[in-house]
Amino acid sequence: MTRAPKNPGRSEKVGNQDIARAFDEIADLLELESDNPFRIRAYRNAARTMRGAPEEAADMIARGGDPDDLPGIGKDLAAQIAEMVSSGRLTRLDRLRPEVPALALALSHVPGIGPRHAMDLCEGLKPRPQTLDDVLAAALAGKVRALPGFGRLSEQKLAERLQVEQKREKRFKWASVRPYAEALLKRLMAEPSVEAVAVAGSYRRRKETVGDLDLIAASETPARVTKSLVAAPDVDRVLAEGPTKASVVLRGGVQVDLRAVPRESYGAALLYFTGSKAHNIALRRMAQQRGLKINEYGVFRGEERVAGADEASIYRLFGLDEIPPELREDSGEIDAAARGGLPRLVGLKDIRGDLHVHTNASDGANTLQEMAQAARARGLDYIAVTDHSQRMRIAHGLNRERLLAQFEAIDRFNEENPDFTVLKGAEVDILPDGTLDLEDDLMRWLDVVVAAVHSDFGLPRDKQTERVLRALDNRFVFILAHPTGRLLLERAPGDLDMARVMRAARARGCCLEINGQPERLDLNDAHCRMAKAEGVRLSIGSDAHRTSDFANLDGAVAQARRGWLEARDIVNTLPSGKLKALIAASR
């Protein structure tokens, strides 16, 4: 069935997500042009600010507010936000797009291909490539190795990455689809005929990336629910619309599939569409063994529905404790639920402090005082200020003099605020040879040292592993931040022998971080579970660069939950006094 490309009659109001995407594209284009790195970072930060803003920019402007009140948004960026809200376009973006080949932009989004190589491929290959397939064909034909900066091995890796890209379905970072999911939930819950509604699928299981959004609604008048979805402001295209189902594509490219069911089937539908497929197959097998049938409408004995209104009743029917969505991967959760052995998963309320926080002393947007106040408002008892060490010049890293000045500022804050604690910390660069970008005589005065790799991600496995192990050998290092260095959908994880890293961390009493930045979510769930099995404790960090970034703790907690972690596995569930004693004991 052919549908109109736009949803007739809907508002075309520009949302914060649209502005964030435009700023990210500008940053990408500037990077391809080798523009000023500080200008590029300003656009990246602005995109992050818009995604985390508590109010839509259009609503702020309509009530007379000014976007330059947002952290990190100056007069120039505020004017661009206002322009996009009023016209739906950005003059700067329109001017930049023709200057950079569209293929270069597409190539720069392929993991492992940076801006420089993207431009080299577009400008150096003859005939000039027009598509990713053209570049792949050139690589397979041996034409890439002749370009400056390439060789046989890099040509082979390029071909492999492009072949993976060909097969990969379009996926989105969990955090990037969250605003759409929440807006749709709010819209559908306002529909009087809706008794219950939830997002199912990989979104509910808190996978790091999602392919689409699956909405399940309980209603006795399902056609009203499907019409409400189709009329939603963010809908760009309607793929299908029926009395109980609807599928649409949002302006951000995310597909949304809605299924409306009677209340007595809601739990079964939610369970079925939450998945995972492997988990559902295991439940189906259990049903067959009991002479039952399970599907999205319920659990049936013959024609009689014996469960289905809620998920708990279905698990109970099979003699299982209710399994949290994050664990539904058929990776041991069913056996654990059968014997009453499911973990008491860590929750956001268990986190007492945040051990990875930046201020405007390096590349953050807010002052130490503002970050501390925002953390306290979120119910935290302490934070560690961990601004970058001096080698991170693009991040305005702190030299010795500036770090000592920060020590004094932290001491003053703690004296004036006895009900909240700021720990002295630093995010210290691990250099390619494994040495640290801060002297021991300074690190001894830090409450917590967070070590991190920020460069040379392509080192061979043995060298990258030795690099990290040497850093962990330093007695002052307590946390290895974002251990694999991956960026979701952008940069593959570094080639590390994680088993060796974890054994070294356990021997030294170090922690591995679960970094909540939406672009990282590093460690992944498998590594979290591996760390637990190895007896390695973990730290949950927001990597906050602005006050709104403390929301990243939610993403880190979700990773921990998918990794079967409990509060006792996480060091910053401890009060600050016990944490400081633990750090002291590790030195």
C-alpha positions, 0 to 999 in steps of 0.5 A: 500500500502506498502512503503519503510521505507526510502525515497530513495536518500534523505540526512541523515543530522542530524538536530538540532532537532535530537540532541536535542532529543538525549540530552533529552533522555540522560537526561531522562536516567541519571535521571532514574539512579539518576545521578548528577542533574547538569549533567542532567540539562546541557543536558536539557539546551543543548537540549533547546539550540539546538532547539532554535539555529539560524543555523543547527549544521551541517552547522555550522561545515561545515563552520568551526564553533564550537558548543561550541560558542553556549550558555551553550554548553561546550567542551564536549557537543560540541564534542558530537554534532560533533560526532552526526553530523558526524556519526548520533550516540552518544556513550554516548547514546548508552552506557546508553540505555542498562543500563536502562530498556526501560520500565522505560523510557516509564513510566517516560514519563507518566504524574505523574510518576517520575523517581524513581517510574518508576524504582521501578515499573520495578525492584520491580514487579514480574514477571518483567513487559515488557510493560505499559500494564504489569504494568497496569495489576499489578496495577489492580491486586493490586500488586503495593501497596505492593511496597515501596513508593506505597499504595492503593491510589497511585496504583489507580492513577497509573492505571488511568494514564496508562489507559489514556495513552492507549487511548491518541493519540500521540501528540507533543508540538507545539514548537517541530514541528515548525522547521519541519513546517517552513522547509516544508513551505520554501521548498514548497514555493520554488516550482515554481508551488506553489502560496500559502501554509500554515500549517492548523489544530491545528498548525494554531489554536496554540493549545498547542499540535498537532497530525500532520501537515496539509499542504494546497497548491495552485497550478495548477500542484499539482503532483509536490507539492506532489513529493516535499513533499515526497522528503523532507530531513526529511521524514522517511516514505511515507504513501501515494502519489497521484496527489493531496495528500500525507502523510509522517512521518518525522524522529521525528515521526510527520505525515504530510498530504498535500492537493494541490488544485486550487487557487480558492479553497485555502481559502476554503481548508485552512478554512476547514482543519484549523478547529476546527471541531465544528467551521466548523459544525457551518459554515456548519449550517449557509450555509444550512440556506442560501441554500448553501453548504460549503466544502474544495473546496468552497461555492456553490449555486447549482453548482456555486462556490460563494466563496472560494479563500480566507477565508475572502470572505467566512466569508463575505458571511455569514455576519461575520467579519473574525475570527482569527484562534486562536478563531475558537473553536465554543466558541462564536466567530461566534456570536461575529463576527456577531455583530462586537464584536470580540476582538482586540487580543493582538499581539507580537508587543504590548509587551513592556517588559518581566517580567520573565527573568533569567541570569547566576547568577542563572540557566540562560546561559547568563549575565544580559548585554547579556539578556538585549541586546538580549531583546532590539534587539527584540524591547523590552523596558525593562525586569525584571531580576527574578533569583531564590531565594535561596531555588532553590539550583539546580537552583543556587538560590540567597541568600541575599548577591548575590541578593544585588550584583545583585541590584548594577549590575542592577543600573550600567547597567541602568545608562550606558544604559538610552534607556533601563530599567532593573527592579529588580526582583526575582522569589521567591519560594512559600513554602508548607505552603504558606510562601515565600523564601525571606524576606519582607525587601528584597522584598520591594527593588524589582521592581517586585516580581514573586512568583512561586510553584516549589515543592509539586505539589501533595498537595490536592486541599484545601491545594494547594489553601490555599498555593497559596492564602497565598502567594498572601496575601503578599503585595509585590507579583505582579505576580503568575508565571506558576500558575498551574505548569503543564508541557505539556505531562509530568506533570498534572496541580496542583489541584487548585481552580482557581476561588478562586485564581483569585478572590484573585488576583483581590482583591490584584491587582496581575497578573497571568502569561502566561508563554511562556516556550514551556513545560509550556504554563501556563495559558491555554486558558480557564484560560486566558478567565476566568481571563479576565471575572474576571477582573484579569490582566495578564503578558506575560513572556518568562521565558527566560534562554538564549538569544534565549528564548525571542522567547518564548514570541510568545508562550505566546502571542498565549495563550493570543490570544486563551484566547480572550485577548487584549493588555489592559488585559496584564500589560507588554503592558504598558511602564515601568513608568506606570507599576512601578506605577501600581506595587506600587499601588498594595502594 
